[in-house]
């Protein structure tokens, strides 16, 4: 007991600076800018910025600080520079409106930039009318949480909403991104998690990533983006329980996979897209327990794809369930539900007694002659498809589901 009281007395005798000070920024005090507060602060201090409009011409956060906005104060760069740049480790930046960064073709100006840092959290901010929103480069162990980003919706003056380059162990969670070029962009960003975000109405891609291995994408919604979602030149990714919807137009996809290997696409919703999944030069992709509903093409698998597995998926209300541009080999379909399946189940085990061929003759005709789409749902097309299913001659012989399900899978 005596030792405990002695330690407590010594603790109380320590100067307040050991625990960090709190510095208040307000239009009504001597400290009226965030920059001045940072100049006065020491590592471990907390800066609280009270409500107001503050000019922030690339304010540099170069100390280990907690910076909190009270009542959403506004940091405005007036289109002159970046708004805030964080160059120190161990920073928390929370609760601001960050707006009006400069735009430019030679430099990627951002609302908030993180450069060569670790253990930084950017959370609960609103970013408006910035060229790039939150820009991370060469940084590790970063959290970007619950931010709202809205760009200019101008193709010439819009960078990406959340942009990562050469990063590892990043958490992107609970953000809303709209009206940027790409909502979320990864390049050489690895071992990261993207979850519970909404990316919609962006000019190009809702999500676009390249050379970004070992990432996991969970419970995100990608809706009504200019070109859908693109995943390129990447290995070992997981895309689980996401929603891809309302991505319409020529060469627009719910999800485009190009030069991808060893990926898991599971539990996702592909609803009302021109193409649900488009696959080119992919290997060892497992597409399972997804719902493909009301798409133009549910899946388009090019002949350059190998060893991909489609199992336990539901295909309902799609104009075409599957198509390819050539002889599709070593891609496997099993235990999927197809609403166009017209087979029977005499032994009542829930599995059709005859295989289902998801690639129709008409789908192959459209693949070679897109103009023939005008004949869709005509009598002659239905007749062609029925004859082809009875006596296959043009559709790939190897593409068939040996165990089609009689009822949709329920998750």
N, C-alpha and C positions, 0 to 999 in steps of 0.2 A: 504493500500500500504506500509505504514511504517513497519507494522508487517511482511509483506512478505519479505521486504528487510533485515530485522533483521534476520529472519530465514535463508535466503540465505547466509548471511555473516557467521552465526554460522556454517552452513553446510560446507562452504568452509574452515573454520578453523579446521575442524575435521582432524585427522591424516589419511593418506592413508590406514593404516592398517585396519580401520573400513570397508572399501570397499573390502578388500582382495588384496593381492599382486599377481603378475604374476611371476612365476619362470620358467626359461628356462633351459631345459636339452639338451645338445649337446655334440658330441664328441670333440668339439673344445673350450669348456669352462671349468671352474673349476667344474661345476656340470655335471658329465658325466654318472650318473646312476639315474634311477627313485627312487631307495631307498634313495639316498642322498637327492634328492629333497623333498621327503616325510618327512625325518627327519628334514629338515629346515623349512618346511611349517607349517602354522597354519590353524585352521578351517576357511573355507571360501576362501582360496587361490586357484589360478588356476596354474596348472603345464602344460607347453607346452613342449612336447618332439619332437625335430627336427629329420629329417631323419637320419637313421643310424641303425647299429646292436648293440643291448644292451643285455648283459647277465642279466637274471632275474631269480634268484634262489629263488622262492617263495617270491616275493616282497609283503610285507604286507601294505595294504592301511588302516590305522587305524585312519584317520582324515577325516573330512568333506571337500572333495576336488573335484574340477573339473580337470580331467586329460585328456588332449587332445593330440592325435598324429597328427603331422603335416607331410603330405606326407607319411603316413603309416610306421612309424619306427617299427623295429622288436624287440620284446622281446622274448628271447630264453633261455629256461631252460636247454638245452643240455642234456635232458633225466635224469637230476639229482634230480628234485623236481617238485612241481607245479610251474606255471609261476607267477600268481598273485592271491592273496587272499584279498578280501575286507571284513573287519570286522567293518567298520564304517557306520553309517547311512548317508544319504544325499550325495551320491557320484555319479558323472557322469564319466564314463570311455569310451572313444570314440576314434576310428580312428587308431587302432594298428594292426600289424600282431603278433600273439601270437602262438608260436610253440614249439614243442619238449618237452612236459611234460614227466615226468617219468611214466612208467607203473608198475603195480604190482597187485598181487592177494590179498594182505592183506589190501590195502588202495586204495581208488578211487582218484588217482591223476588227477588234472584237469588243463586246460588252464587258466580258470578264475573261482575262487570259491567265492561264497557269503555265509557267515555264520552268521545267527542271526542278520540280518540287515533289515532296512526299507528305502524306498524312494531312491532306487539306480537304475541307468540307465546304461546298457551295450549296446553300439550301434556302428554300422559301423566298426566292427572289422572283421579281417580274422583270423580264427583259423585253424592251420595246424598240422597234425600229433601229436595231443594230445591224451592221453588215454581217459579221459572224456573231452568234450569241455567246456561248461558253466554249472557249477554245483551250484544249489541253494539248501540250506538247512535251514529250520526253519526261513524263511524270508517272509516279506509281502510288498505289494506295490512296486513291482519290474517291470521294463520294460527291455525286451531283444529285441532289434529292429535292423533289417537290418544287421545282422551278417552273415558271410559265414563260414561254418564249414565243414572241410573235414578230416576224420580220416584215419587210416592206411589201412583199408579194410582187416585187419587180425583178425580173430575171437579171437585169444588169446590175442591180444594187442589192442583191441578196446573196449572202454566203450561207453556210450551213448553221443549223440551230445549235446542236451540240456536236463539236468536232474533236476527234481524238487522233493524234498522230504519235506513233512510237510510245505507247503507254502500256502499263501492265497493272492488273489488279484494281480495276476501276469499277465502281458501282454507279450505274445510272438508273435511278428509281423514282417513280411517281411524277415524272415531268410531263408537261404538255407542250408540244412544239407545233407551230403552224406558220404558213406563209414564208418559210425560208426556202433556200434552194434544195438542199437535202435536210430532212428533219434531224436525223442522227447519222453521223458519218464516222466510220472507223477506217484507219489505215495503219497497219502494223500495231494494232491494239489487241493485246492478248490476255488470256486468263481473266476476263472481265464478265460482269453480269449486268444485263439490261432487263429490267423488270417493271411491270405496272406503269409503263409510259403510254401516252397517246400521241401519235404523230399523224396529223391529217392536213389535207389541203396544202401540201408543200409543192413547190414548182416542179421538182423532179422526183426524187425518191423519198418515201417516208423513212426508209432505212437503207443505207448504202455502206457496205463494208468490203474491204479487200485486204488480203494478206494478214488476216486477223484470226489466228488459230485459238482453239480451246476456249471459246466464249460461249455463254449460255444466255438465251433470250426467253424470258418467261412472262406470260400474262400481259403482253403488250397489244395495243390496237393500232393497226396501220390502215388508215381509211381515206379514200378519195384523194390519193396523191397522184401527181402527174404521171409517174411511171411505175408506181407500186414500190416493191422492195427488191433490191439487187444484192446478191451475195456472190463474190467472185474470188478465186484463187486462195481458197481457205480450207483448212483441215480441222476435223474434230470439233464440230459445233453442235450445239443442242438448241433446237427451236421448239419450245414446249408451251402448249396452251395459249397461243397467240391468236389474234383475229386479223385476217386480211380481207378487206371488204371494200366494195365500191370503187375499184380501180379499173376504169373503163377506157377503151380507145385502142387504136392500132399500135402494136408493139408495146402494150402495157400489160403488166403481170401482177397478180397478187404477190408471187414470189418467184424470182428468177435465180436459178442456181447455175453457175458457170465455173468450170474447173474446180469442183468441190469434191472432197472425198471424206469418207468416214463421218457422216453427219446423221443426226437423229432428228427427224421431223415428226413430232408426235403430239396428238391432242389439240391440233389447231383447227380453226374455223376458216374455210375459204368460201366466202359468200359473195356472189354477184361481182365477179371479176371477169374481164375478157378472157384471161387464162389464170387458173388457180395456181399451178406450179409449172414452170417452164424449165426443163433440164437440158443442159448441154455440157458434154465432156465431164460427166459426173461418175463417181465410182463409190460403191459401198454406202449408198444412202438408204436408210430405213425410214420409210414413210408409213406410219402406222397410227391407227385410232384417230384419224382426222375426218372432218366432215367437209365434203365438197358439195356445195349446194347452189344451184341457179347460176353457174358460171357458163361462159361461152364454151371454153375448153376446160375440163377439170384438170387434166395433166397432159402436157406435151413433152414427150421424151424423145430426144433426137437419137439417131442411130449411133452416135459417138458415146453413148452412155452404157455402162456395164455394171453388172452385179448390184443392181438396185432392187429393193424389195418393197412391195406395196401390200400391206396386210392389215386386215381389220379396219378398213376405211369404209365410210358411207358415201356413195355417189348418188345424189338425188337431184333431179330437175336440171341437169346440165345439158346443154345442146349436144356436146360431145364429151363422152367420159374420158377417152384417151385418143391420142394420135401420135404419129411419128413421121419422119421424113424419109424413111428407108426401111431396111431390114433390121428389125429390132431383136437383138439376141442377148441372152444372159441377163434379162430383167424379168423379175418374177412377181406375179400377182396371185394372192391366195387369201381366202376367207374374207373377201370384201363383200359389201352389200351393193348391188347394182339395181336401181329401180327399173332399168330397161330389161332386166333378165326375165325371160319368158319360159324358163325351164320348170321342172316339177321336183317334188320331194316325196317319193313313194314310201320311203322308210321313216319319214317324219322325224328325222334327226336334225332338222334346221339347216341342212346343207343341200344345195341343188344337186340332182343326180347327173346332170350333164354340165360340162364346162361352159363358161361364158367368155365370149370374145369381145373385149371392150372396144376394139378399134373397128369401126364400121367402114364399109366400102366408100360411103359418101364422105366420111372424114378424110380418107386418103385422096379422094378426088379434089376436095377443097385444098388440101395441103399442096397439091400440084397446080391447081387452078382456082385461086381465091375468088374469082368472079362467079363461080358456080354456087356461091352461098345464096344467091337469089332463088335457087330451087329448093331451099330448105323447106321441109315438111310437105313437099309435093308428093303425089301418089307414086310417081316414077321412082323417087328417091327411096321411099319406104319399101317399094317392091325390090329395088336393087339390094338394099340392105338385108332383106329377108332371104333372098336367094343366096347372097354371099355367106350368111350365117349357116345356111343349110349345106352349101358346097363351097368352102373357102378356096379362093384362087388368087386373090390380090392382097388381102390383108395378111399381116405377118402370122405365119403358122404357129410360131412359138409364143405369141402373146395371148395368153388365155388364163382365166382363173379356174383352176380345177375344182375348187371348193367354194363356189359362190354362196353367200348366205341368203336365206329366204327372208330374213327380217333385218332391219337396221340394227347396228350395234348401239348399245346404250352405255354411256359413260357415267 
